[in-house]
């Protein structure tokens, strides 16, 4: 091909995203998410999949169908052609979970070079969560308001004292890198976070889930519902259908569901004993997280629990 054979290329623009560039979406009491920049769109995903610099197909419906096919069959590379950059303000303890998602480019506010952000996440009296009995890293339910009021007052005292000591150290000339060491994890930090769409959707699938901690779940839902849904509506729709609202069946799940359809509860129960999901007598006295997950899937599919 001669150089003159190539068609001109214009930068892909998404008007609905352009209209919210720089707009802060509030999260928690003093956090936010802002869209700083983006590259690509649904059209870019289609272009990449067809290895084409043209408009891909003539019909929008065909582009939607291709994106759904790519998502359904987990073809990830075309989604990596889209990137987005956020400016976020988030409590440090939530940021610790966030930064575990390593497939991103990050530049965080440094309390070694700058004075720490004078803001810490506060907890309303009715929002103190109780430790979950069955999940060591989760919560379930809330403390009563009397206890909540007591804890919120103590939280204010603790955060005020920590900030006062930090400021005193700075005033006395202590280096910022050392003065910061006793700041609470509720202190807000800020960062620029740039990530491609494939890895962003992986982040959202994990952090929008009901099992994720509430604070990071609120950030994830804000990113997904307020920004990604406007940026790549076809990809977002496919993501919800095939990742968020879908079910993943294990071999045990498939075998037990097939047994229910084929022979009824008794065969399914025998298989559950064989797979170690039930004890030898066929009761649920034996703890099994895999059985618990299977029961949720069966209920979601409209099956009665066979044991």
C-alpha positions in Angstrom: 0.0 0.0 0.0 1.1 3.5 -0.7 1.0 6.2 2.0 -1.7 7.9 0.0 -4.0 4.8 0.3 -4.5 5.3 4.0 -7.7 7.0 5.1 -7.4 9.9 7.6 -8.0 9.0 11.3 -9.9 11.2 13.7 -9.7 10.7 17.5 -12.7 8.8 18.8 -14.9 11.1 21.0 -17.8 10.2 23.3 -19.9 13.3 23.9 -21.5 11.9 27.0 -18.1 11.5 28.6 -16.8 14.8 27.4 -19.7 16.4 29.2 -18.5 15.0 32.6 -14.7 15.4 32.3 -13.5 16.8 35.6 -16.8 16.5 37.3 -16.4 15.0 40.8 -18.8 12.2 41.7 -19.0 12.2 45.5 -18.4 8.9 47.4 -18.6 8.4 51.2 -18.4 11.6 53.2 -15.5 13.3 51.5 -14.3 11.0 48.7 -14.9 11.4 45.0 -14.1 10.0 41.6 -13.4 12.3 38.6 -12.8 11.4 35.0 -9.6 13.0 33.8 -9.1 11.5 30.3 -10.1 8.5 28.1 -9.1 6.8 24.9 -11.4 4.7 22.7 -15.0 3.6 22.9 -17.3 0.8 21.8 -16.2 1.6 18.3 -12.5 1.1 19.2 -13.3 -2.4 20.6 -14.9 -3.3 17.2 -12.0 -1.8 15.3 -9.5 -3.8 17.2 -11.5 -7.1 16.9 -11.6 -6.7 13.1 -8.0 -5.4 12.9 -9.5 -2.4 10.9 -9.1 1.3 11.1 -12.3 1.9 9.3 -15.8 2.1 11.0 -16.0 -1.6 11.2 -19.6 -2.5 10.3 -22.4 -0.5 8.7 -24.9 -1.4 11.4 -24.7 -0.5 15.1 -26.5 -3.7 15.9 -23.7 -5.7 14.3 -21.1 -3.9 16.4 -23.2 -4.6 19.6 -23.4 -8.3 18.6 -19.6 -8.5 18.1 -18.9 -6.9 21.5 -21.3 -9.3 23.2 -19.6 -12.2 21.5 -16.2 -11.0 22.6 -17.4 -10.6 26.2 -19.2 -13.9 26.2 -16.2 -15.8 25.0 -13.7 -13.8 27.1 -11.7 -12.4 24.2 -9.9 -9.7 26.2 -7.5 -8.0 23.9 -10.0 -5.8 22.0 -11.1 -4.3 25.4 -7.5 -3.4 26.2 -7.6 -0.9 23.4 -9.7 1.4 25.5 -8.1 3.3 28.5 -9.4 5.7 31.1 -7.8 7.9 33.7 -9.4 8.8 37.0 -8.6 11.2 39.8 -9.8 9.7 43.1 -10.0 10.7 46.7 -10.3 7.6 48.9 -9.6 6.6 52.6 -6.3 4.9 53.0 -7.7 1.6 54.2 -9.9 1.4 51.1 -7.0 2.4 49.0 -5.0 -0.6 50.3 -7.6 -2.9 48.8 -7.8 -0.8 45.6 -4.1 -0.9 44.9 -4.0 -4.7 45.0 -5.3 -4.5 41.4 -1.9 -4.2 39.9 -2.7 -3.9 36.2 -2.9 -0.1 36.2 -0.7 3.0 36.2 -0.8 4.9 39.5 0.5 8.1 40.9 -0.6 8.7 44.5 -0.5 11.9 46.7 2.7 11.7 48.8 2.6 12.6 52.5 6.4 12.4 52.4 6.6 15.5 50.1 3.3 17.2 51.0 1.3 17.7 54.2 -1.4 15.0 54.6 -4.9 15.8 53.4 -6.8 17.2 56.3 -9.7 14.9 56.1 -10.6 11.5 57.5 -13.6 9.3 56.8 -16.2 9.6 59.6 -18.8 6.9 60.5 -22.4 7.7 61.2 -23.7 6.2 64.4 -26.0 3.8 62.4 -23.3 2.6 60.1 -21.1 0.6 62.5 -21.1 -3.0 61.0 -21.0 -6.2 63.0 -18.4 -8.9 62.2 -19.9 -11.7 60.1 -20.0 -15.1 61.9 -19.4 -17.1 58.7 -17.0 -14.8 56.9 -13.8 -13.7 58.7 -13.3 -10.8 56.3 -16.9 -9.7 56.1 -19.7 -8.0 58.0 -23.3 -8.6 58.6 -25.9 -6.2 60.2 -25.3 -3.1 62.3 -24.7 -2.2 65.9 -27.6 -0.5 67.8 -27.6 3.3 67.9 -26.6 3.6 71.5 -23.3 1.7 70.8 -23.0 3.5 67.5 -23.2 6.9 69.1 -20.5 6.0 71.6 -18.2 4.7 68.8 -18.7 7.7 66.6 -17.8 10.1 69.5 -14.7 8.0 70.2 -13.8 8.1 66.5 -14.0 11.9 66.5 -11.7 12.1 69.5 -9.2 9.7 68.0 -9.1 11.4 64.6 -8.8 14.9 66.3 -6.0 13.7 68.6 -4.1 12.0 65.7 -4.4 15.2 63.6 -3.4 17.4 66.4 -0.2 15.3 67.1 0.6 15.3 63.5 0.3 19.1 63.2 2.4 19.5 66.4 5.2 17.4 64.9 5.2 19.5 61.7 5.2 22.7 63.7 8.2 21.5 65.7 10.1 20.8 62.5 9.7 17.0 62.3 10.2 15.7 58.8 6.9 15.0 57.0 8.0 11.4 56.2 8.2 10.7 60.0 5.4 13.0 61.2 2.9 11.0 59.2 3.5 7.6 60.8 0.6 7.7 63.3 -2.1 9.1 61.0 -5.2 6.8 61.0 -6.1 4.7 58.0 -9.3 6.7 57.7 -7.2 9.6 56.4 -8.0 10.4 52.8 -5.5 10.1 50.1 -5.7 11.0 46.4 -4.3 9.4 43.3 -4.4 9.3 39.5 -5.4 5.8 38.3 -5.1 4.9 34.6 -6.3 1.5 33.5 -7.5 -0.3 30.3 -11.1 -1.4 30.0 -10.4 -5.1 30.3 -8.7 -4.8 33.6 -11.2 -2.1 34.8 -14.0 -4.5 34.2 -12.2 -7.2 36.2 -11.8 -4.7 39.0 -15.5 -3.8 38.8 -16.6 -7.4 38.7 -14.8 -8.1 42.0 -15.4 -4.8 43.8 -19.1 -4.2 42.8 -19.9 -7.7 44.1 -22.0 -7.9 47.3 -19.2 -9.7 49.1 -16.8 -6.7 48.6 -16.3 -4.3 51.5 -19.0 -1.6 51.4 -16.6 1.4 51.0 -14.8 0.1 47.9 -18.1 -1.2 46.5 -19.5 2.4 46.6 -16.5 3.6 44.6 -16.7 0.8 42.1 -20.5 1.3 41.5 -19.9 5.0 41.0 -17.2 4.3 38.4 -19.3 1.7 36.7 -22.7 3.4 36.7 -21.7 7.0 36.3 -18.8 6.7 33.9 -18.2 3.3 32.2 -21.9 2.9 31.3 -21.7 6.2 29.4 -18.2 5.5 27.9 -18.9 2.1 26.4 -22.6 1.3 26.7 -22.5 -1.9 24.6 -19.5 -3.3 26.5 -21.2 -2.3 29.8 -24.4 -4.0 28.8 -22.5 -7.2 27.9 -20.4 -7.0 31.1 -23.6 -6.9 33.2 -25.2 -9.8 31.3 -22.2 -12.1 31.1 -20.1 -11.2 34.2 -22.2 -9.5 36.9 -25.6 -11.1 36.5 -24.5 -14.5 35.2 -23.8 -17.8 37.0 -20.6 -19.9 36.8 -21.3 -23.6 37.2 -18.6 -26.0 38.5 -18.5 -29.6 37.4 -20.1 -30.5 40.7 -22.9 -28.0 40.0 -23.5 -29.3 36.5 -23.6 -33.0 37.7 -26.0 -32.3 40.6 -28.4 -30.2 38.4 -28.3 -32.9 35.8 -29.1 -35.5 38.5 -32.1 -33.4 39.7 -33.5 -33.2 36.2 -32.8 -36.8 35.4 -33.8 -38.7 38.6 -34.8 -36.2 41.2 -33.6 -35.3 44.7 -32.3 -38.7 45.8 -29.6 -39.1 43.1 -28.6 -35.5 43.6 -28.2 -36.1 47.3 -26.1 -39.2 46.6 -23.8 -37.2 44.4 -23.5 -34.4 47.0 -22.3 -37.1 49.5 -19.9 -38.5 47.0 -18.5 -35.1 46.3 -18.0 -34.3 50.0 -20.6 -31.6 50.1 -22.7 -33.5 52.6 -21.7 -35.8 55.5 -22.1 -39.5 55.0 -25.6 -39.5 56.5 -26.6 -36.9 53.9 -27.1 -34.0 56.3 -25.7 -30.5 56.2 -24.0 -30.7 59.6 -20.7 -30.7 57.7 -19.5 -27.2 56.8 -19.0 -26.7 53.1 -18.6 -23.3 51.5 -18.9 -25.0 48.1 -22.3 -26.4 49.1 -23.4 -23.0 50.3 -22.5 -21.5 47.0 -24.3 -24.3 45.1 -27.4 -23.8 47.1 -27.5 -20.1 46.2 -27.1 -21.0 42.5 -29.9 -23.6 42.7 -32.2 -21.1 44.4 -31.3 -18.5 41.7 -32.2 -21.0 39.0 -35.5 -21.9 40.6 -34.6 -25.3 41.9 -35.6 -26.6 45.4 -32.6 -27.6 47.5 -32.5 -31.4 47.2 -31.3 -32.2 50.8 
